[in-house]
Amino acid sequence: MARPLKIAVLVKQVPKFESLRLGGDRRLRRGGQQLEMNPYCRRAVAQGVELARESGGECVVLTMGLPAAEDCLREAVACGATRGVLVSDRVLAGSDTLATARALAAALSRLGQFDLVLCGRNSVDGETGQIPAQLAELLDLPLAAGVRELALKDTTLVVRCEHDDGGLRAELSLPALLSCAERLIHPAKAGPAERAAVPAHLLSRLDATQLGPGPWGDAASMTEVGVSRRLDSNRLRLRHDGDVAAQARSVVAELAERGAFDIDPEPLPPPVPGPCPGAGTGDVVVLAEPGRDRLTQELLGRAAELAVPTGRRVTLLGPAPPNLAVAGSWGADVVGTLTGSNAERDLADGVAAWCRARTPWAVLAPSTMWGREIAGRVAARLGVGLAGDAIDVVLDAQGELVCWKAAFSGGLVAAVTCRSAIRFATVRGGSLGLLAPRAAVAVRGPDLAVDPRPGVRAAVREFDGRLEALAVARAIVCVGVAVPPADYPVLNPLLHALGAELAATRKVADMGWQPRARQIGVTGRSVAPRLYVAIGTSGKLTNMAGARGAGLVLGINSDPRAPLFDAVDVGMVADWRDAVPQLVTALKQRGLQHGTPLLARGSTR
């Protein structure tokens, strides 16, 4: 390395997943929660420490929160960080992601110029994944999100990023900001005794007055969290036990009767015009990510539902939007193309310029790495509200946009509204239904040229199999750790019979048995197949929240007390090795062999 590096690492204190519990009223039990450093942030600390040591530089770790969050800094210093800085003040209470990013940007600026800023891919409690993009925009830095491999050559970073359906290889010039994926490096961890032994002089604090005039906290936040409600399961919870062959025959009969094997689902009706308070000017804009037609169609359908009652237009923007006939049938009135660059940072410049010139009412983007970076950068640039990773977006009685966001591992959803004139939201794919195509052709709007900004170059996208495979699958089989990779071929006949895609729980993805692009759950993907089959999973909220949009859910577990059976329509109390062959036989007996061949993937190690 050419010179010592000054590295900043941003960490967050979160509740341990295992300590999140819901009471009988489905509300979070706040007492007795265990707190820890966000798992993704542990990778950022470890990587920052390693790079600082190799270059002879320093690694400064920052966190923003209550005084108790100092424990994260102690752990980071115990693991080799040079020092820790706590950003804490009552004035900072109520900060949304934009206010948090602004405070962290001010803290970093006060501490001097850094060559590299590292943070976690996202926090496991909020899962918005917005702060890296918003902070990168405020600091005018290039961003590589979800970094899984990293090499530094002089002042150039060569990275491989873990994205929604595969990855991205890119080169970035320093200074830069990286968000770290879970398998980038072994996590930084230190025990209570090591944390307690950290000298006090290696820890310092910054308050709001040291950050600057503000505003800070709630006063600087452009979003507001309102009521929360239970994410009630409407599953049938039918359970079968006893002879496995008899179970399989009964389960297949029940699923067939309820339409689980119907190939073409009935689409939702198109929006019907009607009066609604709050009608006014300003388009509803949808950002179209290249290659994600299903997601674009979902967003356009919902945009049309939001726009029609208020007399607004739906505008589709993207670097490669569908043709006018297709876009119009999905709900777009106007289509605009962003030309000149496909880089997220450059596209954000174009979207920001478009928003400044036209002041749209709302902008909906996919909750993917692509959508989060563009929406996060534009919201930070314009100072507007951004509701991240919403599972639903609707109009309230006053005609205001309400974004419902999953919270506390999917057990509750909270209503998020924006205080700004332009409302941004990223929406999780698979959460919204598809509307019936309408007989309409969109008109072409003016193209908008964007100029490339320096910092990121040689970006090459790489995808895991077919893009949007899980999004368009009519059946999905999700496996847990009880199904080892060596046994995946046993699932092939079932995958073939159902025409199903293979997916996995978080633990399976963490162990490298399946790509993260195949992970279902709060920190993974949401899906909406006609049939979802859970095999060898416990049925935790963190996983089953991702299957909320499924038409029917079948669960297989040998433990009759497993929480899985409270989250399924039909359950089999059986060893999966016995159940799967019997299900295949029952499907054949009913003539339900209309699937297409699909081999299960083995270990990715």
C-alpha positions as CSV (number, residue, x, y, z in Angstrom):
1,M,0.0,0.0,0.0
2,A,1.3,3.4,-0.9
3,R,0.4,5.2,2.3
4,P,-1.3,4.8,5.7
5,L,-5.0,4.8,5.5
6,K,-7.4,6.7,7.7
7,I,-10.5,4.6,8.0
8,A,-13.8,5.3,9.7
9,V,-16.2,2.5,10.6
10,L,-19.9,3.2,11.5
11,V,-21.6,0.8,13.7
12,K,-25.1,0.4,15.3
13,Q,-26.3,-1.3,18.5
14,V,-29.3,-3.5,17.8
15,P,-31.4,-6.0,19.8
16,K,-30.2,-9.6,19.4
17,F,-32.5,-11.5,17.0
18,E,-32.9,-14.2,19.6
19,S,-34.1,-11.7,22.2
20,L,-36.9,-10.4,20.0
21,R,-40.2,-11.8,21.4
22,L,-43.8,-11.0,20.8
23,G,-46.4,-11.3,23.6
24,G,-49.9,-12.7,23.3
25,D,-51.1,-9.4,21.9
26,R,-48.4,-9.7,19.2
27,R,-46.6,-6.7,20.5
28,L,-42.9,-6.6,21.1
29,R,-41.8,-7.5,24.6
30,R,-39.3,-4.7,25.4
31,G,-38.2,-5.9,28.8
32,G,-35.0,-8.0,29.0
33,Q,-33.8,-7.4,25.5
34,Q,-30.2,-8.2,24.9
35,L,-28.2,-5.6,22.8
36,E,-25.2,-6.2,20.6
37,M,-23.3,-4.8,17.6
38,N,-25.2,-5.2,14.4
39,P,-23.9,-8.4,12.7
40,Y,-23.1,-6.6,9.4
41,C,-21.2,-3.9,11.4
42,R,-19.0,-6.6,12.9
43,R,-17.6,-7.3,9.5
44,A,-17.1,-3.6,8.8
45,V,-15.0,-3.3,12.1
46,A,-13.0,-6.4,11.3
47,Q,-12.2,-5.1,7.7
48,G,-11.4,-1.6,8.9
49,V,-9.0,-3.0,11.5
50,E,-7.3,-5.3,9.0
51,L,-6.8,-2.5,6.4
52,A,-5.5,-0.1,9.0
53,R,-3.0,-2.6,10.3
54,E,-1.8,-3.5,6.8
55,S,-1.3,0.2,5.8
56,G,0.0,1.4,9.1
57,G,-3.0,3.7,9.4
58,E,-5.8,4.2,11.9
59,C,-9.3,2.9,12.3
60,V,-11.8,5.1,14.1
61,V,-15.2,3.6,15.0
62,L,-18.3,5.8,15.4
63,T,-21.8,5.0,16.6
64,M,-24.8,7.2,17.2
65,G,-27.2,6.4,20.0
66,L,-27.8,6.3,23.7
67,P,-24.9,6.1,26.2
68,A,-25.3,2.3,26.4
69,A,-24.2,2.1,22.7
70,E,-20.6,2.9,24.0
71,D,-20.4,-0.9,24.6
72,C,-20.2,-1.3,20.8
73,L,-17.2,1.1,20.7
74,R,-15.5,-0.8,23.5
75,E,-15.9,-4.0,21.6
76,A,-14.5,-2.4,18.4
77,V,-11.5,-1.1,20.3
78,A,-10.9,-4.4,22.0
79,C,-10.9,-6.0,18.5
80,G,-8.2,-3.6,17.3
81,A,-9.8,-0.3,16.4
82,T,-7.7,2.8,17.2
83,R,-10.4,4.6,19.1
84,G,-14.2,5.0,19.4
85,V,-16.4,8.0,19.1
86,L,-20.0,8.1,20.5
87,V,-22.4,10.6,18.9
88,S,-25.0,11.1,21.6
89,D,-27.4,13.9,22.6
90,R,-31.0,14.2,23.6
91,V,-31.5,16.5,20.7
92,L,-30.7,13.7,18.3
93,A,-33.7,11.6,19.5
94,G,-36.3,10.8,16.8
95,S,-33.8,10.8,13.9
96,D,-34.9,9.1,10.8
97,T,-32.4,7.7,8.3
98,L,-31.8,11.1,6.7
99,A,-31.3,12.9,10.0
100,T,-29.0,10.1,11.1
101,A,-27.0,10.3,7.9
102,R,-26.7,14.1,8.3
103,A,-25.5,13.7,11.9
104,L,-22.9,11.1,11.0
105,A,-21.7,13.1,8.1
106,A,-21.2,16.1,10.4
107,A,-19.3,13.9,12.9
108,L,-17.0,12.5,10.1
109,S,-16.3,16.0,8.8
110,R,-15.4,17.2,12.3
111,L,-13.0,14.3,12.8
112,G,-11.2,15.1,9.5
113,Q,-10.9,13.6,6.1
114,F,-11.1,9.8,5.8
115,D,-9.8,7.6,2.9
116,L,-12.4,5.0,3.5
117,V,-15.7,4.8,5.3
118,L,-17.1,1.4,6.1
119,C,-20.5,0.4,7.5
120,G,-22.8,-2.6,7.6
121,R,-24.9,-3.6,4.6
122,N,-28.0,-2.8,6.7
123,S,-29.2,-3.1,10.3
124,V,-31.1,-6.2,11.2
125,D,-33.6,-4.3,13.2
126,G,-34.7,-1.7,10.7
127,E,-33.5,-3.3,7.4
128,T,-33.9,0.0,5.5
129,G,-30.4,-0.1,4.1
130,Q,-30.7,3.6,3.3
131,I,-28.0,5.2,5.4
132,P,-25.0,4.0,3.3
133,A,-26.5,5.7,0.2
134,Q,-27.6,8.8,2.0
135,L,-24.3,9.2,3.7
136,A,-22.4,8.6,0.5
137,E,-24.4,11.4,-1.2
138,L,-23.9,13.8,1.7
139,L,-20.1,13.2,1.7
140,D,-20.0,13.1,-2.2
141,L,-18.4,9.7,-2.2
142,P,-18.7,6.7,-4.6
143,L,-20.6,3.7,-3.0
144,A,-20.2,0.0,-3.3
145,A,-23.0,-1.8,-1.4
146,G,-22.9,-5.3,0.0
147,V,-19.2,-5.9,-0.4
148,R,-18.2,-9.5,-0.1
149,E,-14.7,-9.4,-1.5
150,L,-12.2,-6.6,-1.3
151,A,-8.7,-5.9,-2.5
152,L,-6.9,-2.5,-2.3
153,K,-4.3,-1.7,-5.0
154,D,-2.6,1.7,-4.2
155,T,-5.6,4.0,-4.2
156,T,-8.0,1.8,-6.1
157,L,-10.5,-0.6,-4.5
158,V,-11.4,-3.8,-6.4
159,V,-14.6,-5.2,-4.9
160,R,-17.2,-7.9,-5.5
161,C,-20.6,-7.0,-4.1
162,E,-23.4,-9.3,-3.0
163,H,-26.6,-7.9,-4.6
164,D,-30.2,-9.1,-4.8
165,D,-29.9,-11.7,-7.6
166,G,-26.2,-12.2,-7.7
167,G,-23.4,-9.6,-7.6
168,L,-21.4,-6.8,-9.0
169,R,-17.7,-6.4,-9.7
170,A,-16.4,-2.9,-9.6
171,E,-13.3,-0.7,-9.1
172,L,-13.5,2.5,-7.0
173,S,-11.1,5.3,-6.4
174,L,-10.4,6.4,-2.9
175,P,-11.9,8.1,-1.0
176,A,-15.0,5.8,-1.0
177,L,-17.8,4.4,1.1
178,L,-18.4,0.6,1.4
179,S,-21.2,-1.3,3.0
180,C,-20.1,-4.8,4.1
181,A,-21.9,-8.1,3.5
182,E,-22.0,-10.8,6.1
183,R,-19.4,-13.1,4.4
184,L,-16.8,-10.4,3.7
185,I,-14.5,-11.3,6.7
186,H,-14.7,-13.1,10.0
187,P,-16.7,-10.8,12.4
188,A,-15.1,-8.8,15.1
189,K,-16.1,-10.0,18.5
190,A,-14.9,-9.4,22.1
191,G,-16.2,-10.7,25.4
192,P,-17.3,-8.7,28.4
193,A,-13.9,-8.8,30.1
194,E,-12.1,-7.5,27.0
195,R,-14.6,-4.7,26.5
196,A,-14.3,-3.7,30.1
197,A,-10.6,-3.5,29.9
198,V,-10.6,-0.8,27.1
199,P,-9.0,2.4,28.5
200,A,-11.4,5.3,28.9
201,H,-9.1,7.7,27.0
202,L,-9.7,5.7,23.8
203,L,-13.4,6.6,23.9
204,S,-14.8,10.1,23.3
205,R,-18.2,11.7,22.7
206,L,-19.6,14.3,20.4
207,D,-22.8,16.2,21.2
208,A,-25.2,18.1,18.9
209,T,-23.5,21.4,19.6
210,Q,-20.2,20.0,18.3
211,L,-21.9,18.8,15.1
212,G,-23.0,22.2,14.1
213,P,-26.2,24.4,14.1
214,G,-28.5,21.6,12.9
215,P,-31.4,21.1,13.0
216,W,-31.0,17.6,14.4
217,G,-33.1,14.7,15.5
218,D,-36.9,14.8,15.0
219,A,-36.7,18.4,13.7
220,A,-34.4,17.3,10.9
221,S,-36.4,14.1,10.0
222,M,-38.5,14.1,6.9
223,T,-40.5,10.9,7.8
224,E,-42.8,10.2,10.7
225,V,-43.7,6.8,12.2
226,G,-47.3,6.5,13.1
227,V,-49.5,3.7,14.3
228,S,-48.3,0.1,14.2
229,R,-50.5,-3.0,13.8
230,R,-50.1,-6.7,14.1
231,L,-49.1,-8.5,11.0
232,D,-51.7,-11.2,11.6
233,S,-51.4,-14.5,9.8
234,N,-54.5,-15.5,7.9
235,R,-53.3,-19.0,7.3
236,L,-55.6,-22.0,7.8
237,R,-53.2,-23.8,10.2
238,L,-54.5,-27.3,9.1
239,R,-52.2,-29.9,10.5
240,H,-51.8,-33.6,9.6
241,D,-50.0,-36.3,11.4
242,G,-49.8,-40.1,11.4
243,D,-49.1,-42.3,8.4
244,V,-46.9,-40.1,6.0
245,A,-48.4,-41.5,2.8
246,A,-51.9,-40.8,4.0
247,Q,-50.8,-37.3,5.1
248,A,-49.4,-36.7,1.6
249,R,-52.6,-37.7,-0.2
250,S,-54.7,-35.5,2.1
251,V,-52.4,-32.5,1.8
252,V,-52.2,-32.7,-2.0
253,A,-56.0,-33.0,-2.2
254,E,-56.5,-30.0,0.0
255,L,-54.0,-27.9,-1.9
256,A,-55.5,-28.9,-5.2
257,E,-59.0,-27.9,-4.0
258,R,-57.7,-24.5,-3.0
259,G,-56.0,-23.8,-6.3
260,A,-52.4,-24.3,-5.3
261,F,-51.6,-26.1,-8.6
262,D,-53.5,-23.7,-10.9
263,I,-51.0,-22.4,-13.4
264,D,-52.5,-19.0,-14.2
265,P,-53.6,-17.0,-11.1
266,E,-56.5,-14.6,-11.5
267,P,-55.1,-11.0,-11.7
268,L,-56.4,-8.2,-9.5
269,P,-58.9,-5.8,-11.1
270,P,-57.5,-2.6,-12.5
271,P,-58.0,0.6,-10.4
272,V,-61.4,2.2,-10.7
273,P,-61.5,6.1,-10.7
274,G,-63.2,7.7,-7.8
275,P,-63.1,10.8,-5.6
276,C,-60.5,11.1,-3.0
277,P,-59.4,14.0,-0.8
278,G,-56.0,15.5,-1.5
279,A,-56.4,15.5,-5.3
280,G,-53.8,17.7,-6.9
281,T,-50.9,18.1,-9.2
282,G,-47.6,16.2,-9.2
283,D,-47.0,12.8,-10.8
284,V,-46.6,9.5,-9.2
285,V,-43.2,8.3,-10.5
286,V,-41.9,4.8,-10.7
287,L,-38.2,4.0,-11.1
288,A,-37.7,1.1,-13.4
289,E,-34.7,-1.1,-12.7
290,P,-33.3,-2.8,-15.8
291,G,-34.2,-6.5,-16.0
292,R,-36.8,-6.4,-13.3
293,D,-40.0,-6.4,-15.3
294,R,-42.1,-8.1,-12.6
295,L,-41.1,-5.6,-10.0
296,T,-41.7,-2.7,-12.4
297,Q,-45.2,-4.1,-13.1
298,E,-46.0,-4.4,-9.4
299,L,-44.9,-0.8,-8.8
300,L,-46.8,0.6,-11.8
301,G,-50.0,-1.2,-10.8
302,R,-49.8,0.3,-7.3
303,A,-48.8,3.7,-8.7
304,A,-51.9,3.7,-10.9
305,E,-54.1,2.9,-7.8
306,L,-52.6,5.8,-6.0
307,A,-52.8,8.2,-9.0
308,V,-56.3,7.5,-10.4
309,P,-58.3,8.7,-7.3
310,T,-56.3,11.9,-7.1
311,G,-56.3,12.8,-10.8
312,R,-52.5,12.4,-11.1
313,R,-50.4,10.9,-13.9
314,V,-48.0,7.9,-13.6
315,T,-44.6,8.5,-15.0
316,L,-42.1,5.7,-15.5
317,L,-38.4,6.6,-15.5
318,G,-35.4,4.4,-16.1
319,P,-32.3,3.7,-18.2
320,A,-34.1,1.0,-20.2
321,P,-37.9,1.2,-19.6
322,P,-40.3,-1.2,-21.4
323,N,-41.9,-0.1,-24.6
324,L,-44.8,2.3,-24.6
325,A,-47.5,-0.4,-25.1
326,V,-46.2,-2.6,-22.3
327,A,-45.6,0.3,-19.9
328,G,-49.1,1.6,-20.6
329,S,-50.7,-1.7,-20.0
330,W,-49.0,-1.9,-16.7
331,G,-50.2,1.5,-15.5
332,A,-47.8,4.1,-16.9
333,D,-49.1,7.3,-18.6
334,V,-45.7,8.7,-19.5
335,V,-42.4,7.1,-20.1
336,G,-39.0,8.9,-19.8
337,T,-35.6,7.4,-20.5
338,L,-32.4,8.3,-18.6
339,T,-29.5,8.2,-21.0
340,G,-25.7,8.6,-20.8
341,S,-24.8,6.3,-17.9
342,N,-26.2,3.2,-16.0
343,A,-24.3,3.9,-12.8
344,E,-26.5,4.4,-9.8
345,R,-24.7,7.5,-8.7
346,D,-25.2,9.1,-12.1
347,L,-28.8,7.9,-12.4
348,A,-29.5,9.6,-9.0
349,D,-28.3,12.8,-10.5
350,G,-30.8,12.5,-13.3
351,V,-33.7,11.6,-11.1
352,A,-32.8,14.5,-8.8
353,A,-32.8,16.9,-11.7
354,W,-36.1,15.6,-12.9
355,C,-37.7,16.0,-9.5
356,R,-36.4,19.5,-9.1
357,A,-37.9,20.5,-12.4
358,R,-41.3,18.8,-12.0
359,T,-41.9,18.3,-8.2
360,P,-43.6,14.9,-8.3
361,W,-46.0,14.0,-5.6
362,A,-44.4,10.6,-4.9
363,V,-41.6,8.4,-6.2
364,L,-41.7,4.6,-5.9
365,A,-38.5,2.6,-6.3
366,P,-37.7,-1.1,-5.9
367,S,-36.2,-2.1,-2.5
368,T,-33.2,-3.5,-4.2
369,M,-29.6,-2.4,-4.0
370,W,-30.2,-0.4,-7.2
371,G,-33.4,1.2,-5.9
372,R,-32.0,1.9,-2.4
373,E,-28.9,3.7,-3.7
374,I,-30.8,5.9,-6.2
375,A,-33.7,6.7,-3.8
376,G,-31.3,7.2,-0.9
377,R,-29.0,9.5,-2.8
378,V,-31.9,11.6,-4.3
379,A,-33.7,11.9,-1.0
380,A,-30.4,13.1,0.6
381,R,-29.8,15.5,-2.2
382,L,-33.3,17.0,-2.1
383,G,-33.8,16.8,1.6
384,V,-37.0,14.8,1.3
385,G,-38.6,11.9,3.2
386,L,-37.8,8.4,2.2
387,A,-39.7,5.4,3.6
388,G,-37.5,2.3,3.1
389,D,-38.4,-1.3,2.4
390,A,-42.1,-0.8,2.6
391,I,-44.3,-3.9,2.1
392,D,-47.4,-1.8,1.2
393,V,-48.1,1.8,0.0
394,V,-51.6,3.1,0.2
395,L,-53.7,6.3,0.5
396,D,-55.2,7.2,3.9
397,A,-58.6,8.9,4.3
398,Q,-57.0,12.3,3.8
399,G,-55.3,11.2,0.6
400,E,-51.8,11.1,2.1
401,L,-49.3,8.4,1.2
402,V,-48.8,5.8,3.9
403,C,-46.0,3.3,3.7
404,W,-46.4,0.2,5.8
405,K,-43.0,-1.1,6.9
406,A,-42.3,-4.4,8.6
407,A,-40.8,-4.1,12.1
408,F,-39.4,-6.3,14.8
409,S,-38.6,-9.3,12.6
410,G,-41.9,-9.1,10.7
411,G,-44.3,-9.4,13.7
412,L,-45.6,-5.9,13.3
413,V,-46.0,-3.3,10.6
414,A,-45.7,0.4,11.2
415,A,-47.2,3.3,9.2
416,V,-44.6,5.7,7.8
417,T,-45.5,9.0,6.2
418,C,-43.3,11.7,4.7
419,R,-43.3,15.4,5.9
420,S,-41.9,16.7,2.6
421,A,-43.6,17.8,-0.6
422,I,-42.0,14.9,-2.5
423,R,-42.5,11.5,-1.0
424,F,-40.0,8.7,-1.7
425,A,-40.5,5.0,-0.9
426,T,-38.6,1.8,-1.7
427,V,-41.0,-1.1,-1.9
428,R,-40.1,-4.7,-1.4
429,G,-40.7,-7.0,-4.4
430,G,-43.3,-9.7,-4.0
431,S,-45.3,-7.6,-1.5
432,L,-47.8,-6.1,-4.0
433,G,-50.1,-8.0,-6.3
434,L,-50.2,-7.6,-10.1
435,L,-53.1,-5.8,-11.7
436,A,-54.8,-6.9,-14.8
437,P,-53.2,-5.3,-17.8
438,R,-55.2,-2.4,-19.2
439,A,-55.8,-1.3,-22.7
440,A,-53.6,1.8,-22.8
441,V,-50.5,2.9,-24.4
442,A,-48.2,5.4,-22.6
443,V,-46.8,8.5,-24.3
444,R,-43.1,9.2,-24.6
445,G,-41.8,11.9,-22.4
446,P,-38.5,13.8,-23.0
447,D,-35.3,11.8,-22.5
448,L,-32.9,13.0,-19.8
449,A,-29.2,12.8,-20.3
450,V,-27.0,12.2,-17.2
451,D,-23.3,12.9,-17.0
452,P,-21.0,10.3,-15.4
453,R,-19.4,11.3,-12.1
454,P,-15.9,10.1,-11.2
455,G,-15.3,7.5,-8.6
456,V,-16.7,4.1,-9.8
457,R,-15.5,2.4,-13.0
458,A,-15.3,-1.0,-14.6
459,A,-18.6,-2.1,-13.0
460,V,-19.7,-5.5,-14.3
461,R,-23.0,-7.1,-13.1
462,E,-23.2,-10.8,-12.5
463,F,-26.4,-12.7,-11.7
464,D,-27.2,-15.9,-10.0
465,G,-29.2,-17.8,-12.7
466,R,-32.3,-16.2,-14.1
467,L,-33.0,-12.6,-13.0
468,E,-36.3,-12.5,-11.0
469,A,-36.5,-16.3,-10.9
470,L,-38.1,-16.2,-7.4
471,A,-40.2,-13.2,-8.2
472,V,-42.0,-14.9,-11.1
473,A,-42.0,-18.5,-9.7
474,R,-45.5,-20.1,-9.3
475,A,-44.1,-22.4,-6.6
476,I,-41.1,-22.0,-4.2
477,V,-39.5,-24.6,-2.0
478,C,-37.7,-23.0,1.0
479,V,-35.2,-25.2,2.9
480,G,-33.8,-24.8,6.4
481,V,-30.6,-26.1,7.9
482,A,-32.3,-29.5,8.6
483,V,-31.8,-30.1,4.9
484,P,-28.0,-30.4,4.3
485,P,-26.6,-29.6,0.8
486,A,-25.8,-33.3,0.2
487,D,-29.5,-34.0,0.3
488,Y,-30.6,-31.3,-2.1
489,P,-30.9,-33.8,-5.0
490,V,-33.6,-35.6,-3.0
491,L,-35.8,-32.5,-3.6
492,N,-35.4,-32.6,-7.4
493,P,-38.5,-34.7,-8.1
494,L,-40.6,-32.3,-6.0
495,L,-39.1,-29.2,-7.6
496,H,-39.8,-30.9,-11.0
497,A,-43.4,-31.8,-10.1
498,L,-44.3,-28.3,-8.9
499,G,-42.2,-26.4,-11.4
500,A,-40.6,-24.8,-8.3
501,E,-37.6,-22.6,-7.5
502,L,-35.4,-23.5,-4.6
503,A,-35.0,-20.9,-1.8
504,A,-33.5,-20.9,1.7
505,T,-33.6,-19.4,5.2
506,R,-31.1,-16.9,6.5
507,K,-29.0,-19.6,8.3
508,V,-28.7,-21.6,5.2
509,A,-27.5,-18.5,3.3
510,D,-25.1,-17.6,6.1
511,M,-23.5,-21.1,5.9
512,G,-23.0,-20.7,2.2
513,W,-25.2,-23.6,1.3
514,Q,-27.4,-21.3,-0.9
515,P,-26.7,-17.8,-2.4
516,R,-28.0,-14.9,-0.4
517,A,-30.1,-14.0,-3.5
518,R,-32.2,-17.1,-2.6
519,Q,-32.7,-16.1,1.0
520,I,-36.4,-15.5,2.1
521,G,-37.2,-13.3,5.1
522,V,-36.9,-10.0,6.8
523,T,-33.2,-9.6,5.8
524,G,-33.7,-11.5,2.6
525,R,-36.5,-11.4,0.0
526,S,-40.3,-11.3,-0.1
527,V,-42.0,-13.6,-2.5
528,A,-45.6,-14.2,-3.7
529,P,-45.8,-17.6,-5.4
530,R,-49.1,-19.5,-5.8
531,L,-47.6,-22.2,-3.5
532,Y,-44.8,-21.9,-0.9
533,V,-43.3,-25.1,0.7
534,A,-41.2,-24.8,3.8
535,I,-39.0,-27.9,4.5
536,G,-36.8,-28.3,7.5
537,T,-37.4,-24.8,8.8
538,S,-38.6,-23.8,12.3
539,G,-41.0,-21.2,11.0
540,K,-39.5,-18.1,12.7
541,L,-41.1,-14.8,12.0
542,T,-37.8,-13.6,10.5
543,N,-38.2,-16.2,7.7
544,M,-42.0,-16.5,7.3
545,A,-42.5,-12.8,7.0
546,G,-40.9,-13.1,3.5
547,A,-43.7,-15.5,2.4
548,R,-46.5,-13.3,3.5
549,G,-47.6,-12.8,-0.1
550,A,-47.8,-16.5,-0.9
551,G,-51.2,-17.9,-2.0
552,L,-50.9,-21.1,0.1
553,V,-48.2,-22.3,2.4
554,L,-47.3,-25.9,3.1
555,G,-44.9,-26.7,6.0
556,I,-43.1,-30.0,6.8
557,N,-41.5,-30.5,10.2
558,S,-41.1,-33.5,12.5
559,D,-41.7,-31.4,15.6
560,P,-45.4,-30.9,16.2
561,R,-44.6,-28.0,18.5
562,A,-42.6,-26.1,15.8
563,P,-43.8,-22.5,15.3
564,L,-44.0,-23.3,11.6
565,F,-47.4,-24.8,12.0
566,D,-48.9,-21.5,13.1
567,A,-47.7,-19.9,9.9
568,V,-48.9,-22.4,7.3
569,D,-52.1,-23.3,5.6
570,V,-51.4,-27.0,5.6
571,G,-48.8,-28.8,7.7
572,M,-47.3,-32.3,7.8
573,V,-45.8,-33.6,11.0
574,A,-43.2,-35.8,9.5
575,D,-39.5,-36.2,8.7
576,W,-39.0,-34.4,5.4
577,R,-37.1,-37.3,3.9
578,D,-40.2,-39.4,4.3
579,A,-42.6,-36.7,3.3
580,V,-41.1,-35.4,0.1
581,P,-41.2,-38.8,-1.8
582,Q,-44.7,-39.4,-0.6
583,L,-45.8,-35.9,-1.8
584,V,-44.3,-36.6,-5.2
585,T,-46.2,-39.9,-5.4
586,A,-49.4,-38.2,-4.4
587,L,-48.9,-35.5,-7.1
588,K,-48.3,-38.1,-9.7
589,Q,-51.5,-40.0,-8.7
590,R,-53.5,-36.9,-9.1
591,G,-51.9,-36.1,-12.5
592,L,-50.3,-33.0,-11.2
593,Q,-47.1,-33.4,-13.1
594,H,-47.1,-30.1,-15.0
595,G,-43.9,-28.6,-13.7
596,T,-40.8,-28.0,-15.6
597,P,-37.4,-29.6,-14.7
598,L,-35.3,-27.7,-12.3
599,L,-32.3,-29.1,-10.5
600,A,-31.6,-28.1,-6.9
601,R,-28.4,-26.2,-6.5
602,G,-25.7,-27.8,-4.3
603,S,-23.3,-26.1,-1.9
604,T,-21.8,-22.8,-3.1
605,R,-18.6,-23.3,-1.1
